Amino acid sequence: MHRTVYLDNHATTRIDPRVLDAMMPFLQEQYGNASSRSHEFGLTGAAAVDVARTRIARLIGAEPREIIFTSGATESINLALKGAAEAAYGRAGKPGRHIITAATEHPAVLDTCAHLERAGFRVTVLPVDRYGRVSPDDVARAVTDDTILVSIMWANNEIGTIGPMADLAALCASRGILFHSDATQAVGKIPVDIGHFPVDLMSFSAHKMYGPKGIGALYVRKRIPALPLVAQIDGGGHEQGLRSGTLNVPGIVGFGAAAEMCSQEMEKESRVIRGLRDHLVNRIRESLPEIRVNGHPVDRLPHNASITFPGQRADQLMHAMKGIAVATGAACSSARPGPSHVLKAIGLAPAEAAGTLRFGLGRFTTRDEIDYTITSVVNAATAHPSNRQWSINESARVPAQP
Ligand SMILES: Cc1ncc(COP(=O)(O)O)c(C=O)c1O
């Protein structure tokens, strides 16, 4: 029997049918531009955007006016980092103006930092421990009088480790440094309440939480004086002048509906998903005791299992598993060949990284699918001796991971 099991929910999630239902009227009869205040079409769109903004704000404990809509987390991150840097010292920077981040960040952060470095800013990329956590003490030691921004992710997209957010936020607040967090993998999966974690800027995306692709948000803390941020897309002054461009009303409505479902269902849903994830790991380990589970043993996303199969090749395992959509322990974008920078940062050798699979469970994952996956993985790892023939050179060709 041929099956397809989707276990790549870190890359993207299936849109929830209830989200699609909420969006449909705004793709069909309610197609007004939310900025057109002179007629019913526009007013209906604007009202729907207001509802969605309120729902999204509620999910993260923010106020609606603190939500700036973007096209996704990558754009939010670019706005946060470039916008804060530019507000502090201009687009060209000033040599030495300093930004701190960590080695396990998503390329959206690392490449934006590299851009800022080329523009004259100085960037410190901190190492992480073997679980993928950055130490707040290391951040404190890296801070200089010139530090303008710290950017540390809430939860890692490959190994699921959750960062020490409370300590990092408190540290930055006490030193008067802006703190941005890429919370793309965390929002909608674990409680993210910016009332408890005083971040200044936070990026996230609808398609990671059962919403549509092409819509995301940047949380911008409202404070006096206003948080210094320069728009990176200029135009009609939408989104409080921080992100111009006609609002994606259907996308925003879908994002809002997805957020509302997460607010109401996340607690129960994570319990179920964690149970399935633990079942997957435990059963694989019973048959293959040599596996290594990457990431923090406790502070981790409930739906993540990054597993290294010593002596195996992940691409061959995946091929032998047939019909199971997982990710290999690889890089974070298809443009980036070579072993995953995250697995490298936590100390895995290239060969180990190339023997790593990332299982990402989700709302629609069933127990039956997990049982099928366990059998398939164990069979693939034991029944194909050729899976054990690989070399470090070959490991450099592993494909990419979003
Ligand atoms: C941690 C993290 N940050 C940022 C992104 C980029 O998100 P988007 O696809 O919404 O631009 C991703 C998506 O892969 C991610 O996992």
The ligand as an ORCA input file, in Angstrom:
! r2SCAN-3c Opt
* xyz 0 1
  C      13.237     29.849     12.286
  C      12.767     30.391     10.983
  N      12.924     31.698     10.738
  C      12.504     32.248      9.584
  C      11.927     31.497      8.588
  C      11.460     32.155      7.316
  O      10.049     32.210      7.321
  P       9.189     32.667      6.036
  O       9.098     31.461      5.185
  O       7.868     33.064      6.591
  O       9.898     33.800      5.397
  C      11.763     30.119      8.796
  C      11.186     29.270      7.726
  O      11.738     28.315      7.285
  C      12.183     29.552     10.025
  O      12.043     28.262     10.275
*
